[in-house]
Amino acid sequence: MIFSDYNLQVLLMGIFGILILASVIGQCIAKVNHNEKSKKTIQNLNQRINAWWVMSVILLVAILVGTIGTLILFVFISFFALRECITLTPTQFDDHQALFWCFFIFLPAQYLLVWLDWYNLFAVFIPVFVFLFIATRIAINGSTFDFLGRVAKVQWGMMIAVYCISYIPALLLIDIHGYTGQNFKLIMFLVIVVQLSDVLQYVFGKLFGVHAIVPKLSPNKTIEGFVGGIVSATLIGTLLWWITPFTFWQAGLISLVITLLGFCGGLCMSAIKRDRGVKDFGTIIEGHGGMMDRIDSLCFAAPVFFHIVHYFWG
C-alpha cells in the first residue's frame, strides 16, 4: 500500500521530516540553554519528541503489515490503556472475575467484530451486552459495598479504553466510493489533527497562556492555549484535505469537530487523574506518561469521526 500511494508517501515523508527537524532543534536548544528554569521544559520537550519517534515508527510498521497488523496494534493499545484505568481506580477481589472477562474475552471479541466488519454488533456490543454482563457478574459475587461505583469504574474503562479506541482501526473497513484501499489515510488524518491539537494547545499555552480555562481542574490549560491550538490544528486539518475523501471545507469542519472533542476527552481524563491525585495514568511512554495519557483525546474524537465518515461517505 505504501509503495503505490503517492499521497501517503508524501505524508509520511512530511511527518518524519518534521520529526528530524524537531529533534535537531530540540538538541540544539538543550545544548545552548543555561537557564535552570527552562531546563525542565526543554527536557520534557525532547522526551515528547523521542516518544513521537517511537509512535511514528510503530504506526509505519502497522501500515506495512496492513489491516491485521493495525488491529493487533490497537488491541495492545486498548489492553494497556484498560490496565491503567483499572489500576488507577482500584477494584475489589470480588470484581476480578468480571475483569478477567473484560481483558481476555470482551476486549479481543470487540476487535474480532471490527475485523469481521460486523458493524451492527460491534457498535452495541460493549455499551449494551458487556455493560449488562459486568453489572450482573459483580452482583453475583454478593458484595454490595460501593456496588454502583465499582461497576461504573469497570464499565467506564471498557468504554473509553476499548470501545472508543476500536473505532480507529474500524475506519479501515468503511467502503468509500473512489477511495478503495486508502482508508489508512483516514487514521493518519484523525491522529495527526487530534494529536497536533494537543501539542499546539500546549505550545500556545506556554507562549501566551494567561487565563486558565478550568482553574480547579487543570490550571495549565489556558484559554489562549485552547484557542490557539484548536484554530491552528483545524487549519492544518483543512490543508490535509488531499489525503481524505473530503472537500477542502468539509475537512475544515470535521477538523474543528474532532479537535473540540479531543479537548473534551483530555479534560475528562484530567478530571479522573485529579480525582485520584496523580499526574499521569502511567509511565509506559517516557515524556508522555501512560498509554491513556497519549490517547485520551482520541477516545472522544474517534467514534464521532467514524460515524461522520460512515454516515456521509460510507
C-alpha positions as CSV (number, residue, x, y, z in Angstrom):
1,M,0.0,0.0,0.0
2,I,2.7,2.5,1.0
3,F,4.6,1.8,-2.2
4,S,1.7,2.5,-4.5
5,D,0.1,5.5,-2.7
6,Y,1.9,8.7,-3.6
7,N,-0.1,10.9,-1.2
8,L,0.7,8.6,1.7
9,Q,4.4,8.6,0.8
10,V,4.3,12.4,0.8
11,L,2.5,12.5,4.1
12,L,5.0,10.1,5.8
13,M,8.0,12.0,4.4
14,G,6.5,15.2,5.8
15,I,5.9,13.6,9.2
16,F,9.4,12.1,9.5
17,G,10.9,15.3,8.1
18,I,9.2,17.4,10.8
19,L,10.4,14.9,13.4
20,I,14.0,15.2,12.2
21,L,13.8,19.0,12.3
22,A,12.2,18.9,15.7
23,S,14.9,16.6,17.1
24,V,17.7,18.8,15.7
25,I,16.2,21.9,17.1
26,G,15.4,20.3,20.5
27,Q,19.0,19.1,20.9
28,C,20.4,22.4,19.9
29,I,18.3,24.3,22.4
30,A,19.3,21.8,25.1
31,K,23.0,22.4,24.4
32,V,22.9,26.2,24.3
33,N,20.4,26.7,27.1
34,H,21.8,27.6,30.5
35,N,18.7,28.7,32.2
36,E,17.7,26.4,35.0
37,K,14.1,27.5,35.0
38,S,13.6,26.4,31.3
39,K,15.8,23.3,31.6
40,K,12.9,21.1,32.7
41,T,10.6,22.3,30.0
42,I,13.2,21.7,27.3
43,Q,13.9,18.2,28.7
44,N,10.2,17.4,28.6
45,L,10.0,18.7,25.0
46,N,12.8,16.4,23.9
47,Q,11.2,13.4,25.7
48,R,8.0,14.2,23.8
49,I,9.8,14.3,20.5
50,N,11.5,10.9,21.3
51,A,8.2,9.4,22.1
52,W,6.7,10.7,18.9
53,W,9.6,9.0,17.0
54,V,8.6,5.7,18.7
55,M,4.9,6.1,18.0
56,S,5.5,7.1,14.4
57,V,7.7,4.1,13.7
58,I,5.1,1.8,15.2
59,L,2.4,3.4,13.0
60,L,4.6,2.9,10.0
61,V,5.1,-0.8,10.8
62,A,1.3,-1.1,11.1
63,I,0.9,0.4,7.7
64,L,3.4,-2.0,6.2
65,V,1.7,-5.0,7.8
66,G,-1.8,-3.9,6.8
67,T,-5.2,-4.3,8.4
68,I,-4.3,-7.3,10.6
69,G,-1.2,-5.5,11.9
70,T,-3.2,-2.4,12.6
71,L,-5.9,-4.3,14.5
72,I,-3.2,-6.1,16.6
73,L,-1.5,-2.8,17.4
74,F,-4.8,-1.3,18.7
75,V,-5.6,-4.5,20.7
76,F,-2.4,-3.9,22.6
77,I,-3.1,-0.2,23.0
78,S,-6.5,-0.9,24.4
79,F,-5.1,-3.6,26.7
80,F,-2.5,-1.3,28.3
81,A,-4.9,1.6,28.5
82,L,-7.6,-0.6,30.2
83,R,-4.9,-1.8,32.6
84,E,-4.0,1.7,33.5
85,C,-7.7,2.7,34.0
86,I,-8.3,-0.3,36.3
87,T,-5.1,0.2,38.2
88,L,-5.9,3.9,38.8
89,T,-9.4,3.1,40.1
90,P,-8.8,0.0,42.3
91,T,-11.5,-2.6,42.5
92,Q,-12.1,-5.4,45.0
93,F,-11.2,-9.1,44.8
94,D,-14.9,-9.9,44.1
95,D,-14.6,-8.0,40.8
96,H,-11.6,-9.9,39.4
97,Q,-13.8,-12.5,37.6
98,A,-15.6,-9.7,35.7
99,L,-12.2,-8.1,35.0
100,F,-10.9,-11.4,33.5
101,W,-13.8,-11.4,31.1
102,C,-13.1,-7.8,30.2
103,F,-9.4,-8.2,29.4
104,F,-9.4,-11.7,27.9
105,I,-12.8,-12.2,26.4
106,F,-14.6,-8.9,25.6
107,L,-11.6,-6.9,24.5
108,P,-10.4,-9.3,21.8
109,A,-14.1,-10.0,20.9
110,Q,-14.6,-6.3,20.2
111,Y,-11.7,-6.2,17.8
112,L,-12.7,-9.5,16.2
113,L,-16.1,-7.9,15.4
114,V,-14.3,-5.0,13.9
115,W,-12.2,-7.3,11.8
116,L,-15.3,-9.2,10.6
117,D,-16.8,-5.8,9.7
118,W,-19.9,-6.7,11.8
119,Y,-20.9,-3.1,12.3
120,N,-24.3,-3.7,13.7
121,L,-22.9,-5.7,16.5
122,F,-19.5,-4.1,17.3
123,A,-21.4,-0.7,17.6
124,V,-23.5,-2.0,20.5
125,F,-21.5,-5.0,21.9
126,I,-19.8,-3.2,24.8
127,P,-22.3,-0.4,25.6
128,V,-25.2,-2.9,25.8
129,F,-24.2,-6.5,26.2
130,V,-20.9,-6.1,28.1
131,F,-22.3,-3.3,30.4
132,L,-25.1,-5.6,31.4
133,F,-22.8,-8.6,31.9
134,I,-20.3,-6.6,34.1
135,A,-23.1,-5.4,36.5
136,T,-24.6,-8.9,36.7
137,R,-21.2,-10.7,37.2
138,I,-20.2,-8.4,40.0
139,A,-23.7,-8.7,41.6
140,I,-23.5,-12.5,41.6
141,N,-20.5,-12.4,43.9
142,G,-22.8,-10.8,46.5
143,S,-20.6,-7.8,47.6
144,T,-22.7,-4.7,47.8
145,F,-20.1,-2.3,49.1
146,D,-19.8,0.6,46.7
147,F,-21.5,-1.6,44.1
148,L,-22.5,1.2,41.7
149,G,-19.1,2.8,41.9
150,R,-17.2,-0.4,41.2
151,V,-19.4,-1.3,38.3
152,A,-19.1,2.2,36.8
153,K,-15.3,2.1,37.0
154,V,-15.1,-1.1,35.0
155,Q,-17.7,0.0,32.5
156,W,-16.0,3.3,32.0
157,G,-12.7,1.6,31.5
158,M,-14.2,-0.7,28.8
159,M,-16.0,2.2,27.2
160,I,-13.0,4.5,26.9
161,A,-10.0,2.2,26.5
162,V,-11.6,-0.5,24.3
163,Y,-14.9,0.6,22.7
164,C,-13.9,4.1,21.7
165,I,-10.4,3.2,20.6
166,S,-11.7,0.3,18.5
167,Y,-13.3,2.8,16.2
168,I,-9.8,3.9,14.9
169,P,-9.0,0.6,13.1
170,A,-12.7,0.3,12.2
171,L,-12.0,3.2,9.8
172,L,-10.2,0.8,7.6
173,L,-13.4,-1.1,6.9
174,I,-15.6,1.7,5.7
175,D,-16.3,1.3,2.0
176,I,-16.0,4.7,0.4
177,H,-16.6,5.2,-3.3
178,G,-13.5,6.2,-5.1
179,Y,-11.3,5.7,-2.0
180,T,-10.8,2.0,-2.0
181,G,-7.6,0.9,-0.3
182,Q,-6.8,4.3,1.0
183,N,-8.6,4.2,4.4
184,F,-5.4,4.2,6.4
185,K,-5.1,7.8,5.5
186,L,-8.3,8.5,7.5
187,I,-6.5,7.1,10.5
188,M,-3.5,9.3,9.8
189,F,-5.8,12.3,9.4
190,L,-7.6,11.7,12.7
191,V,-4.4,11.0,14.7
192,I,-2.4,13.9,13.2
193,V,-5.1,16.5,13.7
194,V,-6.2,15.5,17.2
195,Q,-2.6,14.9,18.5
196,L,-1.3,18.1,16.9
197,S,-4.2,20.0,18.6
198,D,-2.9,18.7,22.0
199,V,0.7,19.7,21.1
200,L,-0.3,23.1,19.8
201,Q,-2.5,23.8,22.8
202,Y,0.5,23.1,25.0
203,V,2.8,25.3,22.9
204,F,0.4,28.2,22.7
205,G,-0.4,27.9,26.4
206,K,3.3,28.0,27.3
207,L,3.9,31.0,25.0
208,F,0.8,33.1,25.5
209,G,-1.3,31.4,28.3
210,V,-2.6,33.7,31.0
211,H,-6.2,32.8,31.8
212,A,-6.9,29.2,33.0
213,I,-9.8,27.7,31.2
214,V,-10.7,25.3,34.1
215,P,-8.6,26.5,37.0
216,K,-9.8,23.9,39.6
217,L,-9.2,21.0,37.2
218,S,-6.2,21.9,35.1
219,P,-4.5,25.2,35.7
220,N,-2.0,24.6,32.9
221,K,-4.8,24.6,30.3
222,T,-5.4,28.2,29.3
223,I,-8.0,29.9,27.1
224,E,-5.1,31.2,24.9
225,G,-3.7,27.7,24.5
226,F,-7.1,26.3,23.8
227,V,-8.0,28.9,21.1
228,G,-4.5,28.8,19.5
229,G,-4.3,25.0,19.5
230,I,-7.9,24.5,18.1
231,V,-7.6,27.1,15.4
232,S,-4.1,26.1,14.2
233,A,-4.9,22.3,14.3
234,T,-8.2,23.0,12.4
235,L,-6.2,24.9,9.8
236,I,-3.7,22.0,9.4
237,G,-6.5,19.5,9.1
238,T,-8.1,21.7,6.4
239,L,-4.8,21.8,4.5
240,L,-4.7,17.9,4.7
241,W,-7.9,17.6,2.7
242,W,-6.0,16.0,-0.1
243,I,-5.4,12.8,1.8
244,T,-9.1,12.3,2.6
245,P,-12.3,11.9,0.6
246,F,-13.5,15.3,2.0
247,T,-13.5,18.6,0.2
248,F,-11.4,21.5,1.5
249,W,-14.3,22.9,3.6
250,Q,-15.5,19.5,4.8
251,A,-12.0,18.7,6.1
252,G,-12.0,22.0,7.9
253,L,-15.4,21.5,9.6
254,I,-14.5,17.9,10.6
255,S,-11.1,19.0,11.9
256,L,-12.9,21.6,14.1
257,V,-15.3,18.9,15.5
258,I,-12.6,16.3,16.3
259,T,-10.2,18.9,17.9
260,L,-13.0,20.1,20.2
261,L,-13.9,16.5,21.0
262,G,-10.2,15.8,21.7
263,F,-10.1,18.7,24.1
264,C,-13.2,17.3,25.9
265,G,-11.6,13.9,26.1
266,G,-8.4,15.3,27.6
267,L,-10.4,17.4,30.1
268,C,-12.4,14.4,31.3
269,M,-9.3,12.2,31.7
270,S,-7.6,15.0,33.6
271,A,-10.6,15.1,36.0
272,I,-10.1,11.4,36.7
273,K,-6.4,11.9,37.4
274,R,-7.0,14.8,39.7
275,D,-9.7,12.8,41.5
276,R,-7.2,10.1,42.1
277,G,-4.4,12.5,43.0
278,V,-2.0,11.5,40.2
279,K,-0.3,13.4,37.4
280,D,-0.3,10.6,34.8
281,F,-2.2,7.4,34.2
282,G,1.1,5.5,33.9
283,T,4.8,5.7,32.9
284,I,4.9,3.4,29.8
285,I,5.8,6.2,27.5
286,E,8.7,8.4,28.5
287,G,7.7,12.1,28.4
288,H,4.1,11.2,27.8
289,G,3.0,9.3,30.9
290,G,0.9,6.3,30.3
291,M,-0.9,4.9,27.3
292,M,-4.1,6.6,28.3
293,D,-2.4,9.9,28.6
294,R,-1.5,9.6,25.0
295,I,-4.9,8.5,23.6
296,D,-7.2,10.4,26.0
297,S,-8.2,12.9,23.3
298,L,-8.7,10.2,20.7
299,C,-11.1,8.4,22.9
300,F,-13.7,11.1,22.4
301,A,-12.8,12.0,18.8
302,A,-12.5,8.5,17.2
303,P,-16.1,7.2,17.5
304,V,-17.7,10.5,16.4
305,F,-15.2,10.8,13.5
306,F,-16.0,7.2,12.4
307,H,-19.8,7.8,12.4
308,I,-19.4,11.1,10.5
309,V,-17.4,9.3,7.8
310,H,-19.6,6.2,7.9
311,Y,-22.9,8.1,7.6
312,F,-21.9,10.7,5.0
313,W,-19.3,8.8,2.9
314,G,-19.7,5.1,3.7
